[in-house]
């Protein structure tokens, strides 16, 4: 399953029709306000939040506006699905959910001897390993989720890796500190059709006008999960905590 090519994102259109789309189809039927996509429709609120961040990050990575004028134009005149598809296909190799090579948001250093956890561990409310060991999972029981579809697995994996709650010794939180609170930019326009793409494009940044690398020809996308996992020890020999190397996706 490829998260760029395949259909997997649940959405709702202005007509209240429910369907699933590929990421580049977010602007489908948006021309002339025929029946644009208005919102996400995942089965869980945290999934909707994760998908919104996924789409914002993907748009920022492959279709960043060069300046404020382009940023405004991106909001007013959304690109067609064909244009977005061409841009997103540049990075599709990094969005393979399964397979033998590097996989989306997954550790390349895993082997068959590593500990295997239940799929419910992807969900933020699931009891941790120590809670289960001490039999303290009173309210949310262990194994409450035993199986999910591959589409939900992709969303759950991204949500878990993005928010990265603490998981005990040896587990490091994300650069967000383990907090799933996110701020998005919205429009004050009175147009009732505030599309999903409008919410995404409003939260992107245009390039720094003083930057020397503004040319789109210098496009570079190299997420950390495509290579070996970089680890940092909790304390070094001098008893000081080293600064971990941060990779921003």
Protein Blocks (a to p, Z undefined) as FASTA:
>chain_A
ZZklpgcbacddfkopacdddfklmmgokgghlapcfbdcdfbfklmmmmmmmmmmmmmm
mmccfblmlmmmmmmmccdfklmmmmmmmmmmmmcfbdjbdcehiafkbcfkbccddfkl
mpmkbccfklmmnopafmlcghkbfbdcfklmmmmmmmmmmnopaebehiacdfkoopab
dcddddfbfbfblcfklmmmmmpccddfkbcblbfklgccddfklmccddddfbdfkopa
cddddddZZ
